[in-house]
């Protein structure tokens, strides 16, 4: 007999008829010999309606009172579903987050789960009852007994956390789509259902805006080895399995706030190739990486930074054995990328740097925690290690440093993040660290699993930041202090010496709602810290491809860039990890970019998915 946790979202319980249909599904699962815990969201648009009511009372309602208000939505659903099950003759009991024992931080509207007291829950399960739990909510510890909510996607988080605490056989997430699709079916109707996907791939997609699963839920599943399946509550289709590696015996205490970094990885077998002053126009990246792909040169990190004027810089890292081949390709193509308007002033320049190392921190727990990257940069600064390149993903932050400083950097990071000896990555592994140890369920012929679009980001650029240890730590430490999470981080390759001080530009993306506040805060400190102008651009979109099968296939990036070039879409920024490539483009071109990339990788199926209203 299996112990199963099922979660039903708002559309799945949006009416009395839908609640009765859910009750039938739960009843049949019990009759098949299983024990069931059901986690539900508020009915339909109930939460939106409650927010609207609050805003009619106050333009800036108190967060504690908002938690008190919003937690009532799920309480309606649990009572009705419990009644529906009882009408079918199935013993059931409804329980709020507090009654279940979901203990959280005392952070209203965005609390993280500390632990779950399972005694009461287990007693009801053993008595043969279906326990119907209010998702999205918990109760604070330390005797305050305050009702808290977990923030967006909180019911997903509740369900997976309960599954982890109970040691459930698996957790089913029921939603309004048949599973995890290759992209948003609202933008590409022929989006294809994915049979299985790894937690690492899903973390990237979820963090990039794929709303079918919240990243925090995937983070818990990955950390505790909870098998997940995403299914439609409207059909009996098998859905998508989200697989994870075998867990490493994590404690269930401090469930969501335990060690955010699982590993420190390093690779000293790397070299950097940079192409400076290439024209800032569609097709340049496609041409460069198309030639690199044809010459079978496998690249690791790729970054394209923002720059003033009509030119840009593109840099990438390769393993040392293929550096000469990479240098030959880039040197041959550089003259062809020369700007026609100012051929002498803007001639593309090739810059090769030997003796570098890539040092990374990896872990699902860094999602949504702005202080983690800042702590890495501060740790490197305190160790006197200067950062030459930065590349980020949802589950990894990588820095390129001088190879002579690698051991010092690794030791400092291991100490700072409390990583035991032996847990760090392997020297000279060519960028393939622990974070991608899972293999993709699809065949190698399908290296890209999904395409995601984020239209809710803004880009900040700081001009002429002094190029010395501690600058990145200061910058991202300030953002962390203001609870501003950063996504992409790009440091320019071009260095200018002004008044004897070498300087670089640095650009990064944040949530659009944080853009103005971040600019105002950084502008206030820029003068005293010797920084240049702070520039905000809110009219951007980030389009990304994700897939564990991309590793070791140099043509993937070229194919993505070519798809954008064919649509005359200019790439403003590029950042990569082992399993993701992200490009920033103009906001109005975001949807077209996603559709072009999805088509280029032939991810469309023959069936059209219609998302229920």
C-alpha positions in Angstrom: 0.0 0.0 0.0 1.4 3.4 -1.0 1.2 6.7 0.9 0.4 9.4 -1.6 0.2 13.1 -1.2 -2.1 14.8 -3.8 -2.3 18.5 -4.4 -5.1 20.2 -6.3 -4.8 23.8 -7.5 -7.4 26.5 -7.7 -8.8 25.7 -11.1 -9.1 22.0 -10.0 -11.4 22.9 -7.1 -13.0 26.0 -8.7 -16.6 25.0 -8.3 -18.8 22.5 -6.3 -18.8 20.2 -9.3 -15.0 20.3 -9.6 -14.7 19.6 -5.8 -17.0 16.6 -6.2 -14.9 15.4 -9.2 -11.8 15.7 -7.0 -13.5 13.7 -4.3 -14.3 10.9 -6.7 -10.7 10.8 -7.9 -9.4 10.7 -4.3 -12.0 8.0 -3.3 -11.0 5.8 -6.2 -7.3 6.1 -5.2 -8.2 5.0 -1.7 -10.2 2.1 -2.9 -7.1 1.0 -4.9 -5.5 0.4 -1.5 -3.6 3.6 -0.9 -3.4 6.1 2.0 -4.0 9.7 0.9 -3.2 13.2 2.1 -4.8 15.9 0.0 -3.5 19.4 -0.1 -5.7 22.1 -1.8 -5.6 25.7 -2.9 -8.4 28.2 -2.6 -11.2 27.9 -5.0 -10.6 29.5 -8.4 -10.0 33.2 -8.2 -10.8 33.3 -4.4 -7.3 34.6 -3.5 -7.5 37.4 -6.1 -10.9 38.4 -4.8 -9.6 38.6 -1.2 -6.6 40.7 -2.3 -9.0 43.0 -4.2 -11.1 43.4 -1.0 -8.0 44.3 1.0 -6.9 46.9 -1.5 -10.3 48.5 -1.3 -9.7 49.0 2.4 -6.0 49.9 2.2 -3.6 50.6 -0.6 -0.8 49.1 1.6 -2.5 46.5 3.9 -0.6 45.1 6.9 1.1 41.8 6.0 0.0 40.1 9.1 -3.6 40.9 8.4 -3.2 39.9 4.8 -2.0 36.4 6.0 -5.0 36.2 8.3 -7.3 37.1 5.3 -5.7 35.0 2.6 -5.5 31.9 4.7 -9.3 31.7 4.8 -9.5 30.8 1.1 -8.0 27.4 1.6 -10.1 26.8 4.7 -13.3 27.0 2.6 -11.9 24.4 0.1 -10.8 21.8 2.8 -14.1 21.9 4.5 -16.1 21.4 1.3 -13.8 18.6 0.0 -13.9 16.8 3.3 -17.7 17.0 3.2 -17.7 15.7 -0.4 -15.6 12.7 0.6 -17.8 11.9 3.6 -20.8 12.0 1.2 -19.1 9.2 -0.7 -18.7 7.2 2.5 -15.0 7.9 2.8 -13.9 9.0 6.3 -12.1 12.4 5.9 -11.0 15.3 8.1 -10.0 18.8 7.1 -7.1 20.5 8.8 -5.5 24.0 8.5 -1.8 24.4 8.2 -1.6 25.1 11.9 -3.6 22.0 12.8 -1.3 19.8 10.7 1.7 21.3 12.4 3.4 23.1 9.5 5.8 25.4 11.5 7.3 28.3 9.6 9.5 31.3 10.1 7.7 34.4 11.5 7.8 36.1 8.0 4.3 37.1 6.9 3.5 36.6 3.2 6.7 34.8 2.4 7.4 32.3 5.2 9.6 29.3 4.7 8.9 26.0 6.4 11.0 25.0 9.4 9.5 21.6 10.1 6.3 19.6 10.2 4.9 17.9 13.3 3.5 14.7 11.7 2.1 13.0 14.9 -1.5 14.2 14.4 -1.4 13.7 10.7 -0.1 10.1 11.0 -2.7 9.3 13.6 -5.6 10.2 11.2 -3.9 8.4 8.3 -3.6 5.2 10.4 -7.3 5.5 11.3 -8.1 5.2 7.6 -9.1 8.8 7.1 -8.2 11.0 4.1 -6.6 14.1 5.6 -7.5 17.3 3.6 -4.9 20.0 4.3 -5.0 23.7 3.6 -2.1 24.5 1.4 -0.2 27.8 1.3 -0.2 28.3 5.1 1.5 27.5 8.4 2.0 28.8 11.8 5.0 30.5 13.3 7.1 29.0 16.0 8.5 30.5 19.2 5.1 30.6 21.0 3.7 33.4 18.8 1.2 31.1 17.0 0.9 33.5 14.2 -0.8 32.4 11.0 1.7 32.7 8.1 1.5 32.2 4.3 4.2 30.8 2.1 3.9 33.1 -0.8 3.1 32.3 -4.5 3.0 28.6 -5.2 2.7 27.9 -1.5 0.3 25.0 -2.0 2.9 23.2 -4.1 5.4 23.8 -1.4 3.1 22.6 1.3 2.3 19.3 -0.5 6.0 18.4 -1.3 7.1 19.3 2.2 4.4 17.1 3.7 5.4 14.3 1.4 9.0 14.7 2.5 8.1 14.7 6.2 5.9 11.6 5.9 8.3 9.7 3.6 5.4 9.4 1.1 5.8 7.1 -1.9 5.3 10.0 -4.2 3.5 13.4 -4.5 1.0 14.1 -7.3 0.5 17.7 -8.4 -2.9 18.1 -10.2 -3.3 21.2 -12.4 -5.1 22.5 -15.5 -2.5 21.2 -18.0 -1.7 17.5 -18.7 1.8 17.7 -17.2 5.0 19.7 -17.9 5.1 21.0 -21.5 8.0 22.1 -23.6 6.7 25.7 -23.3 3.7 27.7 -22.3 0.7 26.4 -24.3 -0.8 29.8 -24.2 2.1 31.0 -26.4 2.6 27.8 -28.5 -0.5 25.7 -28.8 1.5 22.7 -30.1 3.7 22.6 -27.0 4.6 18.9 -26.3 4.1 16.9 -23.2 7.4 15.8 -21.5 7.2 12.3 -20.1 9.9 12.7 -17.5 12.3 15.5 -16.5 15.0 15.8 -13.8 14.7 18.0 -10.8 17.6 20.1 -12.0 16.0 20.8 -15.3 12.6 21.5 -13.6 14.3 23.9 -11.2 15.6 25.9 -14.1 12.3 25.9 -15.9 10.2 26.7 -12.8 12.5 29.5 -11.8 12.3 30.9 -15.4 8.5 31.3 -15.1 7.1 27.9 -15.9 4.2 28.2 -13.5 3.1 24.6 -13.5 5.4 23.9 -10.5 6.9 26.4 -8.0 10.7 26.3 -7.6 10.5 26.0 -3.9 8.5 22.7 -4.3 11.0 21.4 -6.7 13.8 22.4 -4.4 12.3 20.3 -1.5 11.7 17.4 -3.9 15.3 17.5 -5.0 16.7 17.9 -1.5 14.7 15.0 0.0 14.3 12.7 -3.0 10.5 13.0 -3.3 9.3 11.6 -6.6 6.9 14.1 -8.2 4.3 13.6 -10.9 2.4 16.5 -12.5 -1.0 15.5 -13.9 -4.2 17.1 -15.2 -7.1 17.0 -12.9 -9.4 17.0 -16.0 -8.1 13.7 -17.5 -6.6 10.4 -16.6 -3.4 11.0 -18.6 -0.1 9.8 -16.9 1.4 13.3 -16.7 5.1 14.1 -16.2 7.4 12.5 -13.7 10.0 14.8 -12.0 12.9 12.6 -11.0 15.6 13.3 -8.4 18.9 11.7 -7.3 19.0 9.6 -4.2 18.8 12.0 -1.2 21.8 12.3 1.2 20.0 11.9 4.5 19.0 15.5 5.1 17.5 16.5 8.4 13.8 17.4 8.3 14.5 20.2 10.8 14.9 23.6 9.2 13.4 21.9 6.1 13.4 25.0 3.8 16.2 27.0 5.4 18.9 24.4 5.9 22.2 24.7 4.1 21.5 26.4 0.8 24.8 25.3 -0.9 25.4 21.6 -1.3 28.8 21.7 -3.1 31.8 23.8 -4.1 33.0 22.8 -7.5 36.2 23.8 -9.4 37.9 23.3 -12.7 41.4 24.5 -13.3 41.6 23.0 -16.9 40.0 26.1 -18.5 41.0 29.1 -20.6 39.0 32.2 -21.6 38.4 33.5 -25.1 36.9 37.0 -25.5 35.9 38.8 -28.6 35.8 42.6 -27.9 34.0 45.3 -29.9 31.8 43.1 -32.0 28.8 44.9 -33.7 25.7 45.0 -31.5 23.2 43.7 -34.1 21.2 40.6 -34.9 23.2 37.6 -36.2 26.6 38.2 -34.6 26.4 35.6 -31.9 24.8 33.1 -34.4 27.7 33.6 -36.8 30.4 33.3 -34.2 29.0 30.2 -32.4 27.9 28.6 -35.7 31.5 28.6 -36.8 32.6 27.3 -33.4 30.1 24.5 -33.7 31.2 23.6 -37.2 34.8 23.3 -35.9 33.6 21.0 -33.0 34.8 23.3 -30.3 32.8 22.6 -27.1 32.4 25.7 -24.9 31.5 26.0 -21.3 30.4 29.4 -20.0 29.2 32.0 -22.5 28.6 35.6 -21.5 27.7 38.6 -23.5 27.7 41.8 -21.5 26.1 45.2 -22.1 28.3 48.0 -23.3 28.0 51.6 -24.4 28.0 52.5 -28.0 27.2 50.2 -30.9 29.5 47.3 -30.0 29.5 44.5 -27.5 31.8 41.9 -26.0 31.3 38.1 -26.1 33.4 35.8 -23.9 33.4 32.0 -23.4 35.5 29.4 -21.7 36.9 26.2 -23.1 39.0 23.4 -21.8 42.8 23.9 -22.2 43.3 21.1 -24.7 41.1 22.7 -27.3 42.2 26.3 -26.7 44.3 26.5 -29.8 41.4 25.4 -32.0 39.1 27.9 -30.4 41.6 30.7 -30.8 42.1 29.8 -34.5 38.3 29.9 -35.1 37.8 33.2 -33.3 40.8 34.9 -34.9 39.6 33.8 -38.4 36.1 35.2 -37.9 37.0 38.4 -36.1 37.7 40.5 -39.3 34.4 39.4 -40.7 32.6 40.9 -37.6 34.3 44.2 -38.0 31.9 47.2 -37.9 31.5 48.7 -41.4 30.8 52.2 -40.1 34.1 52.6 -38.2 36.3 49.7 -39.4 39.4 51.0 -37.6 37.9 52.2 -34.4 35.5 49.3 -33.8 37.6 46.4 -35.1 36.8 43.2 -33.2 39.7 42.2 -30.9 40.5 38.7 -29.7 41.7 38.4 -26.1 43.0 35.0 -24.8 43.6 34.3 -21.2 45.4 31.2 -19.9 45.7 30.0 -16.4 42.2 30.6 -15.2 39.9 28.5 -13.1 36.1 28.2 -12.7 34.9 28.1 -9.1 31.2 27.4 -8.5 28.8 27.0 -5.6 25.8 24.7 -6.3 22.6 23.9 -4.5 18.8 24.1 -4.9 18.6 26.0 -1.7 19.9 29.2 -3.1 16.7 29.9 -5.0 15.1 33.2 -3.9 17.8 33.9 -1.4 19.6 37.1 -2.5 22.3 36.7 0.2 23.9 33.5 -1.1 25.6 35.0 -4.2 26.6 38.0 -2.1 28.1 35.7 0.5 30.1 34.0 -2.3 31.5 37.3 -3.6 32.3 38.6 -0.1 34.1 35.3 0.7 36.3 35.6 -2.4 37.0 39.3 -1.7 38.1 38.5 1.9 40.4 35.9 0.5 41.9 38.4 -1.9 40.5 36.7 -5.0 39.5 38.9 -7.9 36.5 37.8 -10.1 37.1 37.9 -13.8 33.8 36.5 -15.0 30.4 35.7 -13.4 27.7 33.4 -14.7 24.6 32.4 -12.8 21.7 30.0 -12.9 18.9 29.2 -10.5 21.0 26.5 -8.8 24.6 27.6 -9.4 26.9 30.6 -9.3 30.2 30.4 -11.2 33.1 32.7 -11.1 36.2 32.7 -13.2 39.4 33.5 -11.3 43.1 33.3 -11.7 44.2 29.6 -11.5 46.8 30.4 -8.9 44.0 31.6 -6.6 41.8 28.5 -7.1 42.8 26.5 -4.1 42.5 29.6 -1.8 39.1 30.3 -3.3 37.8 26.8 -2.9 39.0 26.5 0.7 37.4 29.9 1.6 34.1 28.9 0.0 34.1 25.5 1.7 34.6 27.1 5.0 32.0 29.9 4.5 29.3 27.4 3.3 30.3 24.6 5.7 31.0 22.1 3.0 33.0 19.1 4.2 36.2 18.0 2.4 35.2 15.6 -0.3 31.9 17.3 -1.1 33.4 19.8 -3.5 33.6 19.2 -7.3 36.5 17.5 -9.0 39.5 19.3 -10.4 39.6 19.6 -14.2 36.1 18.3 -14.8 35.4 20.6 -17.7 32.4 22.2 -16.1 30.5 19.0 -15.4 29.8 19.1 -11.7 27.5 17.6 -9.2 24.6 19.7 -10.2 24.0 17.8 -13.4 24.8 14.3 -12.2 21.3 13.2 -13.2 20.8 12.1 -16.8 18.0 13.4 -18.9 15.2 10.9 -19.5 15.0 11.8 -23.2 17.4 10.5 -25.8 20.5 12.4 -26.8 18.6 13.5 -29.9 16.5 15.7 -27.6 19.0 17.8 -25.8 16.7 20.7 -25.1 13.7 19.9 -22.8 11.9 23.2 -22.6 11.9 26.9 -23.6 10.8 29.5 -21.1 10.0 33.2 -21.3 10.2 35.7 -18.5 8.6 39.1 -19.2 8.8 40.3 -15.6 12.5 41.3 -15.4 14.4 44.6 -15.5 18.1 45.1 -16.2 20.4 47.3 -14.2 23.8 48.3 -15.5 26.5 50.0 -13.4 29.1 51.7 -15.5 32.8 51.9 -14.6 32.9 49.8 -11.4 36.5 49.6 -10.0 38.0 46.2 -11.0 39.2 45.0 -7.7 38.3 42.4 -5.1 35.2 43.3 -3.0 33.3 45.3 -5.6 30.9 42.5 -6.5 30.5 41.7 -2.8 29.6 45.3 -2.0 27.1 45.6 -4.8 25.2 42.3 -4.3 25.5 42.6 -0.5 23.6 45.9 -0.7 20.9 44.3 -2.9 20.7 41.3 -0.5 20.2 43.7 2.5 17.2 45.2 0.6 15.9 41.6 -0.1 16.3 42.1 -3.8 17.0 38.8 -5.6 19.2 38.9 -8.7 19.0 36.6 -11.6 21.5 37.0 -14.5 24.8 38.7 -13.6 27.2 39.7 -16.4 30.6 41.4 -15.9 32.0 43.1 -19.0 35.3 41.9 -20.5 36.4 45.3 -21.7 38.5 47.1 -19.0 39.1 50.8 -19.1 41.7 52.6 -16.9 40.4 55.9 -15.6 42.7 58.0 -13.4 44.9 55.0 -12.9 42.0 52.7 -11.8 40.9 49.8 -14.0 37.2 49.7 -14.4 34.5 47.4 -15.8 30.8 47.6 -16.4 28.5 45.1 -14.6 24.9 44.3 -15.5 22.3 42.1 -13.8 18.6 41.4 -14.0 16.0 41.7 -11.1 12.3 41.3 -10.9 10.7 44.3 -12.6 8.9 45.3 -9.4 12.3 45.7 -7.7 13.9 47.7 -10.6 13.1 51.3 -9.6 13.9 50.6 -5.9 17.2 49.0 -6.8 18.2 51.8 -9.1 17.3 54.5 -6.5 19.3 52.6 -3.8 22.3 52.0 -5.9 22.4 55.6 -7.3 22.5 56.9 -3.8 25.7 54.9 -2.9 27.3 55.0 -6.4 29.1 58.4 -5.8 30.5 57.5 -2.4 31.8 54.1 -3.7 33.3 55.5 -6.8 30.9 53.9 -9.2 29.7 55.3 -12.5 26.1 55.8 -13.8 23.3 53.4 -12.8 21.1 52.6 -15.8 17.7 50.8 -15.7 16.0 49.2 -18.6 12.5 47.7 -17.8 11.6 46.9 -21.4 13.4 43.5 -21.6 12.5 39.9 -21.9 14.6 36.8 -21.0 14.2 33.7 -23.2 15.9 30.5 -22.1 16.4 26.9 -23.2 17.0 24.1 -20.6 18.2 20.5 -21.0 20.7 18.2 -19.3 21.4 16.8 -22.8 23.0 20.0 -23.9 26.3 19.2 -22.2 29.0 18.4 -24.7 27.0 19.6 -27.7 28.5 22.8 -29.0 25.9 23.3 -31.7 23.0 24.0 -29.2 24.0 27.6 -28.5 24.6 28.3 -32.2 21.1 26.9 -33.1 19.4 29.1 -30.5 21.3 32.2 -31.6 20.6 31.5 -35.3 16.8 31.1 -34.6 16.8 34.6 -33.1 19.0 36.0 -35.9 16.5 34.7 -38.6 13.8 36.7 -36.9 16.1 39.8 -36.7 16.0 39.7 -32.9 19.0 41.3 -31.4 20.6 39.6 -28.3 21.4 42.1 -25.6 22.9 39.7 -23.0 23.9 36.0 -22.9 24.4 33.9 -19.8 24.8 30.1 -19.5 25.1 27.3 -17.1 25.7 23.6 -17.9 22.0 23.0 -18.6 20.7 26.4 -19.5 21.3 29.2 -22.0 19.5 32.5 -21.4 19.3 35.6 -23.8 18.0 39.0 -23.0 16.1 40.6 -25.9 13.7 43.5 -26.3 10.5 43.1 -24.4 8.3 43.4 -27.5 10.2 40.6 -29.2 10.0 38.2 -26.3 7.0 36.0 -27.5 8.4 35.9 -31.0 11.8 34.8 -29.7 10.2 32.0 -27.7 8.2 30.8 -30.6 11.2 30.9 -33.0 13.4 28.9 -30.6 10.7 26.3 -29.8 10.3 25.8 -33.5 14.1 25.6 -34.2 14.5 22.7 -31.8 11.4 20.9 -33.2 9.7 20.7 -29.8 6.2 21.0 -31.1 3.8 18.0 -31.2 0.8 17.3 -33.3 -1.7 17.8 -30.5 -2.9 21.3 -29.4 -3.3 21.8 -25.7 -6.2 24.1 -24.7 -5.8 25.4 -21.1 -9.1 25.5 -19.3 -10.4 29.0 -18.5 
